[in-house]
């Protein structure tokens, strides 16, 4: 996986800002960028954008995370 390409697709196609990891996590994780308050529905949109960017980039990942997050939010 090319982390920079994933960030570019997320930003340009899905308007989601993600950044690389810092220090020893550089190249291993990404961070979600946001300004100000963020609530659960906003986070869901962000996660969906990241998942869509992963599909576009052909990044293999386990499915079901969005469904699990929705079920978790519905219980709150």
The first five atom37 places (N, CA, C, CB, O) and aatype in JSON, in Angstrom:
{
  "aatype": [20, 20, 20, 20, 20, 20, 20, 20, 20, 20, 20, 20, 20, 20, 20, 20, 20, 20, 20, 20, 20, 20, 20, 20, 20, 20, 20, 20, 20, 20, 20, 20, 20, 20, 20, 20, 20, 20, 20, 20, 20, 20, 20, 20, 20, 20, 20, 20, 20, 20, 20, 20, 20, 20, 20, 20, 20, 20, 20, 20, 20, 20, 20, 20, 20, 20, 20, 20, 20, 20, 20, 20, 20, 20, 20, 20],
  "atom_mask": [
    [1, 1, 1, 1, 1],
    [1, 1, 1, 1, 1],
    [1, 1, 1, 1, 1],
    [1, 1, 1, 1, 1],
    [1, 1, 1, 1, 1],
    [1, 1, 1, 1, 1],
    [1, 1, 1, 1, 1],
    [1, 1, 1, 1, 1],
    [1, 1, 1, 1, 1],
    [1, 1, 1, 1, 1],
    [1, 1, 1, 1, 1],
    [1, 1, 1, 1, 1],
    [1, 1, 1, 1, 1],
    [1, 1, 1, 1, 1],
    [1, 1, 1, 1, 1],
    [1, 1, 1, 1, 1],
    [1, 1, 1, 1, 1],
    [1, 1, 1, 1, 1],
    [1, 1, 1, 1, 1],
    [1, 1, 1, 1, 1],
    [1, 1, 1, 1, 1],
    [1, 1, 1, 1, 1],
    [1, 1, 1, 1, 1],
    [1, 1, 1, 1, 1],
    [1, 1, 1, 1, 1],
    [1, 1, 1, 1, 1],
    [1, 1, 1, 1, 1],
    [1, 1, 1, 1, 1],
    [1, 1, 1, 1, 1],
    [1, 1, 1, 1, 1],
    [1, 1, 1, 1, 1],
    [1, 1, 1, 1, 1],
    [1, 1, 1, 1, 1],
    [1, 1, 1, 1, 1],
    [1, 1, 1, 1, 1],
    [1, 1, 1, 1, 1],
    [1, 1, 1, 1, 1],
    [1, 1, 1, 1, 1],
    [1, 1, 1, 1, 1],
    [1, 1, 1, 1, 1],
    [1, 1, 1, 1, 1],
    [1, 1, 1, 1, 1],
    [1, 1, 1, 1, 1],
    [1, 1, 1, 1, 1],
    [1, 1, 1, 1, 1],
    [1, 1, 1, 1, 1],
    [1, 1, 1, 1, 1],
    [1, 1, 1, 1, 1],
    [1, 1, 1, 1, 1],
    [1, 1, 1, 1, 1],
    [1, 1, 1, 1, 1],
    [1, 1, 1, 1, 1],
    [1, 1, 1, 1, 1],
    [1, 1, 1, 1, 1],
    [1, 1, 1, 1, 1],
    [1, 1, 1, 1, 1],
    [1, 1, 1, 1, 1],
    [1, 1, 1, 1, 1],
    [1, 1, 1, 1, 1],
    [1, 1, 1, 1, 1],
    [1, 1, 1, 1, 1],
    [1, 1, 1, 1, 1],
    [1, 1, 1, 1, 1],
    [1, 1, 1, 1, 1],
    [1, 1, 1, 1, 1],
    [1, 1, 1, 1, 1],
    [1, 1, 1, 1, 1],
    [1, 1, 1, 1, 1],
    [1, 1, 1, 1, 1],
    [1, 1, 1, 1, 1],
    [1, 1, 1, 1, 1],
    [1, 1, 1, 1, 1],
    [1, 1, 1, 1, 1],
    [1, 1, 1, 1, 1],
    [1, 1, 1, 1, 1],
    [1, 1, 1, 1, 1]
  ],
  "atom_positions": [
    [[0.84, -1.18, 0.0], [0.0, 0.0, 0.0], [0.88, 1.24, 0.0], [-0.95, 0.0, 1.21], [1.89, 1.29, 0.7]],
    [[0.49, 2.22, -0.78], [1.19, 3.5, -0.83], [0.42, 4.49, 0.04], [1.31, 4.02, -2.31], [-0.63, 4.98, -0.37]],
    [[0.93, 4.81, 1.24], [0.2, 5.69, 2.14], [-0.1, 7.06, 1.54], [0.98, 5.87, 3.42], [-1.18, 7.62, 1.77]],
    [[0.83, 7.6, 0.78], [0.6, 8.92, 0.18], [-0.53, 8.87, -0.84], [1.89, 9.44, -0.48], [-1.35, 9.78, -0.9]],
    [[-0.58, 7.81, -1.63], [-1.66, 7.66, -2.61], [-3.01, 7.52, -1.91], [-1.41, 6.43, -3.51], [-4.01, 8.08, -2.36]],
    [[-3.04, 6.78, -0.8], [-4.29, 6.64, -0.03], [-4.74, 8.0, 0.49], [-4.1, 5.65, 1.14], [-5.92, 8.34, 0.4]],
    [[-3.82, 8.78, 1.03], [-4.16, 10.12, 1.53], [-4.68, 11.0, 0.41], [-2.94, 10.78, 2.2], [-5.64, 11.75, 0.6]],
    [[-4.05, 10.92, -0.76], [-4.48, 11.73, -1.9], [-5.88, 11.37, -2.35], [-3.5, 11.58, -3.06], [-6.71, 12.25, -2.56]],
    [[-6.16, 10.08, -2.5], [-7.5, 9.64, -2.91], [-8.53, 10.05, -1.87], [-7.53, 8.1, -3.12], [-9.6, 10.56, -2.22]],
    [[-8.23, 9.84, -0.6], [-9.18, 10.2, 0.47], [-9.5, 11.69, 0.41], [-8.61, 9.84, 1.86], [-10.66, 12.09, 0.53]],
    [[-8.48, 12.51, 0.22], [-8.67, 13.97, 0.19], [-9.38, 14.43, -1.08], [-7.32, 14.67, 0.31], [-10.35, 15.18, -1.01]],
    [[-8.9, 13.98, -2.24], [-9.42, 14.52, -3.5], [-10.76, 13.94, -3.91], [-8.43, 14.26, -4.59], [-11.59, 14.66, -4.47]],
    [[-11.0, 12.67, -3.65], [-12.27, 12.06, -4.08], [-13.35, 12.06, -3.01], [-12.03, 10.64, -4.51], [-14.54, 12.1, -3.32]],
    [[-12.92, 12.03, -1.73], [-13.9, 11.86, -0.66], [-13.85, 12.97, 0.39], [-13.69, 10.54, 0.01], [-14.56, 12.9, 1.4]],
    [[-13.02, 13.98, 0.17], [-12.9, 15.14, 1.06], [-12.64, 14.74, 2.51], [-14.17, 15.97, 0.98], [-13.2, 15.33, 3.44]],
    [[-11.78, 13.75, 2.69], [-11.4, 13.27, 4.01], [-9.9, 13.52, 4.18], [-11.75, 11.75, 4.21], [-9.1, 13.09, 3.35]],
    [[-9.53, 14.21, 5.26], [-8.13, 14.51, 5.52], [-7.55, 13.47, 6.47], [-7.97, 15.93, 6.1], [-7.98, 13.36, 7.62]],
    [[-6.56, 12.73, 5.99], [-5.83, 11.82, 6.86], [-4.35, 12.14, 6.72], [-6.12, 10.32, 6.5], [-3.89, 12.56, 5.66]],
    [[-3.63, 11.94, 7.79], [-2.19, 12.23, 7.81], [-1.45, 10.98, 8.23], [-1.87, 13.42, 8.77], [-2.04, 10.04, 8.77]],
    [[-0.16, 10.97, 7.97], [0.66, 9.83, 8.35], [0.94, 9.8, 9.84], [1.96, 9.84, 7.58], [0.68, 10.77, 10.55]],
    [[1.45, 8.68, 10.29], [1.84, 8.54, 11.69], [3.08, 9.37, 11.99], [2.09, 7.07, 12.04], [3.83, 9.75, 11.09]],
    [[3.28, 9.63, 13.26], [4.44, 10.41, 13.7], [5.48, 9.49, 14.33], [4.01, 11.5, 14.69], [5.15, 8.46, 14.91]],
    [[6.74, 9.89, 14.2], [7.82, 9.15, 14.85], [7.87, 7.7, 14.43], [7.69, 9.24, 16.33], [7.87, 7.39, 13.24]],
    [[7.92, 6.79, 15.42], [8.05, 5.36, 15.09], [6.83, 4.79, 14.37], [8.3, 4.58, 16.35], [6.89, 3.69, 13.82]],
    [[5.72, 5.52, 14.38], [4.51, 5.04, 13.69], [4.43, 5.54, 12.24], [3.27, 5.48, 14.45], [3.48, 5.2, 11.53]],
    [[5.41, 6.33, 11.81], [5.41, 6.85, 10.45], [5.41, 5.7, 9.45], [6.63, 7.77, 10.22], [6.25, 4.79, 9.54]],
    [[4.48, 5.74, 8.5], [4.37, 4.7, 7.49], [3.6, 3.47, 7.94], [5.72, 4.29, 7.06], [3.4, 2.54, 7.16]],
    [[3.17, 3.44, 9.22], [2.47, 2.27, 9.75], [1.01, 2.56, 10.1], [3.18, 1.75, 10.97], [0.19, 1.65, 10.13]],
    [[0.68, 3.81, 10.35], [-0.68, 4.19, 10.75], [-1.05, 5.48, 10.04], [-0.81, 4.34, 12.3], [-0.21, 6.13, 9.43]],
    [[-2.32, 5.85, 10.13], [-2.72, 7.18, 9.67], [-3.56, 7.83, 10.75], [-3.51, 7.1, 8.34], [-4.1, 7.17, 11.63]],
    [[-3.64, 9.15, 10.67], [-4.41, 9.94, 11.63], [-5.51, 10.67, 10.89], [-3.49, 10.94, 12.4], [-5.33, 11.08, 9.74]],
    [[-6.64, 10.84, 11.54], [-7.76, 11.59, 10.97], [-7.59, 13.05, 11.34], [-9.14, 11.03, 11.47], [-7.45, 13.39, 12.52]],
    [[-7.59, 13.92, 10.33], [-7.48, 15.35, 10.58], [-8.85, 15.99, 10.68], [-6.67, 16.02, 9.47], [-9.75, 15.69, 9.89]],
    [[-9.02, 16.88, 11.66], [-10.28, 17.61, 11.78], [-10.02, 18.93, 12.5], [-11.34, 16.77, 12.54], [-9.03, 19.08, 13.21]],
    [[-10.92, 19.86, 12.31], [-10.85, 21.14, 13.0], [-12.1, 21.29, 13.85], [-10.7, 22.33, 11.99], [-13.21, 21.11, 13.35]],
    [[-11.94, 21.61, 15.09], [-13.1, 21.84, 15.96], [-13.74, 20.55, 16.42], [-14.11, 22.67, 15.24], [-13.14, 19.48, 16.42]],
    [[-14.99, 20.7, 16.82], [-15.74, 19.56, 17.36], [-16.01, 18.52, 16.28], [-17.06, 20.03, 17.96], [-16.12, 18.83, 15.1]],
    [[-16.1, 17.29, 16.73], [-16.44, 16.18, 15.84], [-17.39, 15.27, 16.59], [-15.15, 15.4, 15.36], [-17.12, 14.89, 17.73]],
    [[-18.51, 14.92, 15.97], [-19.47, 14.03, 16.63], [-19.5, 12.68, 15.92], [-20.88, 14.67, 16.65], [-18.83, 12.48, 14.9]],
    [[-20.28, 11.76, 16.46], [-20.31, 10.39, 15.92], [-20.71, 10.33, 14.45], [-21.26, 9.55, 16.74], [-20.04, 9.64, 13.68]],
    [[-21.78, 11.02, 14.01], [-22.13, 10.96, 12.59], [-21.03, 11.52, 11.68], [-23.42, 11.72, 12.34], [-20.81, 11.0, 10.58]],
    [[-20.34, 12.56, 12.13], [-19.23, 13.1, 11.33], [-18.1, 12.07, 11.23], [-18.71, 14.41, 11.95], [-17.5, 11.91, 10.17]],
    [[-17.83, 11.39, 12.32], [-16.79, 10.36, 12.31], [-17.17, 9.21, 11.39], [-16.53, 9.85, 13.73], [-16.32, 8.66, 10.7]],
    [[-18.45, 8.84, 11.38], [-18.91, 7.77, 10.49], [-18.67, 8.14, 9.03], [-20.42, 7.47, 10.73], [-18.22, 7.31, 8.24]],
    [[-18.97, 9.38, 8.67], [-18.71, 9.84, 7.3], [-17.23, 9.78, 6.96], [-19.23, 11.25, 7.11], [-16.85, 9.39, 5.86]],
    [[-16.41, 10.17, 7.91], [-14.96, 10.13, 7.72], [-14.48, 8.69, 7.51], [-14.24, 10.76, 8.93], [-13.7, 8.42, 6.6]],
    [[-14.95, 7.79, 8.36], [-14.54, 6.38, 8.23], [-15.02, 5.78, 6.91], [-15.09, 5.56, 9.4], [-14.3, 4.99, 6.29]],
    [[-16.21, 6.16, 6.48], [-16.72, 5.67, 5.19], [-15.84, 6.18, 4.04], [-18.19, 6.11, 4.97], [-15.57, 5.44, 3.1]],
    [[-15.41, 7.44, 4.12], [-14.52, 7.99, 3.11], [-13.18, 7.28, 3.07], [-14.3, 9.47, 3.35], [-12.63, 7.03, 1.99]],
    [[-12.65, 6.95, 4.24], [-11.39, 6.21, 4.3], [-11.57, 4.81, 3.72], [-10.88, 6.11, 5.76], [-10.72, 4.34, 2.96]],
    [[-12.67, 4.16, 4.06], [-12.93, 2.82, 3.51], [-13.06, 2.89, 1.99], [-14.22, 2.22, 4.13], [-12.53, 2.03, 1.29]],
    [[-13.76, 3.89, 1.47], [-13.9, 4.04, 0.02], [-12.54, 4.26, -0.63], [-14.85, 5.21, -0.32], [-12.26, 3.7, -1.7]],
    [[-11.69, 5.07, -0.01], [-10.34, 5.3, -0.55], [-9.54, 4.01, -0.56], [-9.61, 6.38, 0.27], [-8.76, 3.76, -1.49]],
    [[-9.71, 3.18, 0.46], [-9.02, 1.89, 0.5], [-9.5, 0.98, -0.63], [-9.24, 1.2, 1.86], [-8.69, 0.27, -1.23]],
    [[-10.79, 1.0, -0.92], [-11.32, 0.21, -2.04], [-10.7, 0.69, -3.35], [-12.87, 0.31, -2.1], [-10.25, -0.12, -4.16]],
    [[-10.68, 2.01, -3.56], [-10.11, 2.58, -4.79], [-8.65, 2.16, -4.94], [-10.23, 4.12, -4.78], [-8.2, 1.84, -6.05]],
    [[-7.91, 2.17, -3.84], [-6.48, 1.84, -3.88], [-6.21, 0.34, -3.86], [-5.77, 2.49, -2.72], [-5.05, -0.08, -3.98]],
    [[-7.24, -0.48, -3.71], [-7.05, -1.92, -3.66], [-6.38, -2.41, -2.39], [-6.23, -2.35, -4.84], [-5.7, -3.43, -2.39]],
    [[-6.57, -1.67, -1.3], [-5.98, -2.05, -0.02], [-6.83, -3.16, 0.6], [-5.88, -0.81, 0.94], [-8.03, -2.97, 0.81]],
    [[-6.24, -4.3, 0.91], [-7.02, -5.37, 1.54], [-7.32, -5.0, 3.0], [-6.26, -6.73, 1.47], [-6.46, -4.5, 3.72]],
    [[-8.55, -5.27, 3.4], [-8.94, -4.98, 4.78], [-10.12, -5.87, 5.14], [-9.29, -3.47, 4.98], [-10.81, -6.37, 4.25]],
    [[-10.34, -6.05, 6.41], [-11.48, -6.83, 6.87], [-12.76, -6.02, 6.76], [-11.27, -7.29, 8.32], [-12.78, -4.83, 7.1]],
    [[-13.81, -6.63, 6.29], [-15.08, -5.92, 6.14], [-15.89, -6.0, 7.44], [-15.89, -6.5, 4.96], [-15.58, -6.8, 8.33]],
    [[-16.91, -5.17, 7.52], [-17.83, -5.21, 8.65], [-17.61, -4.13, 9.69], [-17.73, -6.52, 9.3], [-18.42, -4.0, 10.6]],
    [[-16.54, -3.36, 9.57], [-16.26, -2.34, 10.58], [-17.33, -1.26, 10.61], [-14.89, -1.71, 10.32], [-17.74, -0.82, 11.68]],
    [[-17.78, -0.82, 9.45], [-18.81, 0.23, 9.41], [-20.11, -0.29, 10.01], [-19.05, 0.71, 7.97], [-20.77, 0.42, 10.77]],
    [[-20.49, -1.51, 9.68], [-21.71, -2.09, 10.26], [-21.59, -2.19, 11.78], [-21.98, -3.48, 9.65], [-22.55, -1.9, 12.5]],
    [[-20.43, -2.61, 12.26], [-20.23, -2.72, 13.71], [-20.3, -1.35, 14.38], [-18.87, -3.38, 14.01], [-20.87, -1.22, 15.46]],
    [[-19.73, -0.34, 13.74], [-19.78, 1.02, 14.3], [-21.22, 1.53, 14.36], [-18.91, 1.97, 13.48], [-21.61, 2.17, 15.34]],
    [[-21.99, 1.26, 13.32], [-23.39, 1.69, 13.3], [-24.17, 0.99, 14.42], [-24.04, 1.39, 11.93], [-24.96, 1.62, 15.12]],
    [[-23.94, -0.3, 14.57], [-24.64, -1.03, 15.65], [-24.25, -0.48, 17.01], [-24.32, -2.54, 15.57], [-25.09, -0.37, 17.9]],
    [[-22.99, -0.14, 17.19], [-22.51, 0.42, 18.45], [-23.17, 1.77, 18.71], [-20.98, 0.57, 18.44], [-23.64, 2.03, 19.83]],
    [[-23.22, 2.63, 17.71], [-23.85, 3.95, 17.88], [-25.34, 3.82, 18.16], [-23.64, 4.8, 16.63], [-25.89, 4.61, 18.93]],
    [[-25.98, 2.86, 17.57], [-27.42, 2.68, 17.76], [-27.74, 2.28, 19.2], [-27.96, 1.62, 16.79], [-28.86, 2.52, 19.67]],
    [[-26.79, 1.68, 19.89], [-27.0, 1.29, 21.29], [-26.83, 2.45, 22.24], [-26.05, 0.17, 21.68], [-27.35, 2.42, 23.36]],
    [[-26.12, 3.47, 21.83], [-25.81, 4.61, 22.71], [-27.04, 5.46, 22.95], [-24.69, 5.48, 22.12], [-26.97, 6.45, 23.67]]
  ]
}
